[in-house]
Structures are given as structure tokens and as C-alpha cells.
Amino acid sequence: MRVKPGWMLLLALWLMPATLWAQEITRPAGLVILDGRAAPALALSDMDGKTTDLKALKGQWVLVHFWASWCGPCRREMPTLQALQQQIKGTRLALVLVNTAETDDEVFSFLPTVAPELNTLMDRDGLATERWQPRGLPSTFIVDPEGRLRYLALGGRNWASAEYVSFLNALLPR
Amino acid sequence: MSAMQPSGVHYRTLTHLFNTNFFWECGQWPLFPVLSYFLITFSLLSATVAHASEPGINQTSGITFSISVRTPEQIRAFYTGRGFPEAAILELESKCLLTVGMQNNRQDIVWLEPSKWRFVTGNGTEVPRVSRDEWTMRWTKLNIPLASRATFGWTQLPESRDLYPGETAGGNIVVVPPADTFTVEAIFETAANKNGAPIKFKSAPLRCGNPSGASK
């Protein structure tokens, strides 16, 4: 059977976007797809008393990262989050850190030494973290612009690595 | 097994390759990439074997598992440093904390369920474990602040967790310290619906310390 070149070209053009999409949102290992349920409420203040409400960030992707200074993987991961923060400036992707159940003194004696550019919300009694039910610390949820839970990162990782940066960039509108 | 010796399986595979046409056809290949491949492979194998032989770390059936006893001094230092009240520190010091670390290196789910593990002394006596629910009751009775309860909770191993491929988990489990040594018999169900073959570990004998610093 002869296939006309014109039809082949048309087929190739039709398949191309799908191929590009598949390449762009290749999910890094250790990132689990969630069921898209609504993200739990999150409205906390930082050490300066400035409150951030997740509801106010609707319309953009948000990384909600739970951590504590006593947790080894959290400590190793923090500089990579700062590097990611630099790379996502000006995009529709926001990074929200939530410290779990530590005091201002504990956070202040740790965070500026490893990631001075980062700020964190303070879940002082640990109840907000409990509502989100992370699988452990650290845990990072990726929330879509409609406020739904889309991905969960299992444990610590290098957020500044090419695979994570390209994955996160692929989520953003062109 | 020495870290420098290849395992039997890999040695047999290499011998087999050596005796086949496949190996000799490799004479047509560039020498450097082929040698590099084998050197890298051997390095990785040696590293794996060396890691597996580290004391306290068990690797079998795609699971890496370690368990060790925290001394009372370590317990006091950690939780005091986190601002725990003295009543909570004393309660924790009177128990025996075991730190568990594990990683699922398999392609399927592994279930972490400490409630199914057995803690047994040399003469067969069961060692009671203090569950998360029991801790919640103790903290309520002692009026421990919410922040300390939360931190304590996040330092404990979950009661039940489906570990995804590649996922790690770590934390403490608490037992009532026996006078004698004891072993931990851990069992892990596998597959999402737990119908895979279970994996079992038995620890080396463990001994809890006492708050005075001397071992019991």
C-alpha cells in the first residue's frame, strides 16, 4: 500500500505536540501524582508577623514545603530551595515554606545560616502541618492554580537540579 | 564476603561472557570505553557490597533497613534541645527509643507497619511497644504543649505507611525497656493490596540503656 507523503507529514504534525508535551512534563523520580483534591487551608504568619494565605495565591502554582531544622534531609535540601527561589522569580510559581512546630529562636538560628534569602511561615503548634498530613518531613506539595493538590515530593531532593527546574517550568503557562 | 571480591553471580556471568563469541567480538570495540564500563561496574558492585556489610544495615529483597538503640543521653539532648518540658524528657528517658531507617528499593509498594513487628527477649518474653495513641494519652495527662507533641509525632515512625518505590522513611519506635537483650522481628508486606511475598528481618540482639548512663 502506498502512503502519500502529504498524509505522512500531516500525521507527523498531528503527533508532534503530543510528543513535545510528553517530553516537557517528564515527572522526576520521587514525585507522586496526587488525586487533585482541594488543598487544606493554610494561613500562617512568618517571623515578622506577616501572614500568607494560600487562598490569595490562587492563579499560580505553589510549592508548599514542610520542614523542621532537626530533620537531616530538610537541612540538606534547604540550599537547593533557595537556588530554586532565584530561578522562579517573576514566574507564576510561588514557594511557601512552613516550619513545623519550632520556635522563632530555633528557626532563626538555622535558616539564615543555610538559606538567608528564604523566609518561612511558622506553624508554631504544628496543627496546620497535621491538617496537610505530609508523609514525613520534609514534604513538598505542588498545588495547582485552582488550589488543588497535584504532586507530592517524597522526602528531600535537589530542587535546583535540571530535571526539577524543567519539570516545574513545564507546568507554567507559555 | 570481602568487598573486593565480586559476588558469585557476577563472577559466573563474567566467566560466561568470557567464553562466548560475544566477548571476543568485543575485540572490535574501542578498548577504553569497554574497560571503563567494566571498571565502573566493578566499582559500583564493590560499593554495594561494602554498604551491605556495614554494621546495623540490612539489605535484602530490595529493602534497606537499619535499627539502633538511642541512649538516654541522646534522648535527653535531642528533646531538651527542642524545648521539651522536663516532664516529657523524664517520660521519654524511662523508655527505650529505637531509631529505624529504611528505603524501598523495589518496584512495588512496601508496607511499613511497626504494629506487626515483634520485640522478643532471649527467653521469649514479648517486649511491649508504646504506640502513638498511648503517647497521645500520656502527653495529654502530662499537659505537654502542642508544639512538643507535634515534634515528637514527626520524630516517630508512622503506624502504617505504604512506601513507594525509592521512598525512604525514618523515625523512632518506643518500647518498654527490658532488663535483657532483645531482638526485633520486622515484617513488611508488599504490593499495593499486600498480596506480594512478605519480607522479614530479624535484628541482632539489642540492649536498652538506663538514664544513669550505664547499660542494664
Interface residues (C-beta under 8 A of the other chain):
Chain A: A29 G30 V32 A68 W70 C71 T100 A101 E102 T103 E106 R124 D125 G126 L127 T129 E130 R135 G136 L137 L154 G155
Chain B: F78 G81 R82 G83 P145 L146 A147 S148 R149 A150 T151 G153 W154 T155 P158 R161 Y164 G166 E167 T168 A169 G170 G171
